[in-house]
């Protein structure tokens, strides 16, 4: 399962939400997918990483289906 909890945690630590991505970087439909932990393309993840200047580990992680985010 894909989890964007690292991204949400990273943004929260900085007083921001995924809404900043919608306003500046990616389409709102992709933000919705991220908020629902649904898959997005690797190029979308790359765009987020470059915008935030963070490694991929700060954006996404893969967890077994039987483990909660």
PEMO-V443619 format. One record per run of one state. SS is the DSSP state (@ for helix, = for strand, . for the rest). FROM is the first residue (numbers start at 1). TO is the last residue. If there is no record, write none. Layout:
ss: <SS/SS>
from: <FROM/FROM>
to: <TO/TO>
This chain:
ss: <./=/./@/./@/./@/./@/./@/./=/.>
from: <1/2/4/5/14/19/25/28/36/42/53/56/59/61/63>
to: <1/3/4/13/18/24/27/35/41/52/55/58/60/62/69>
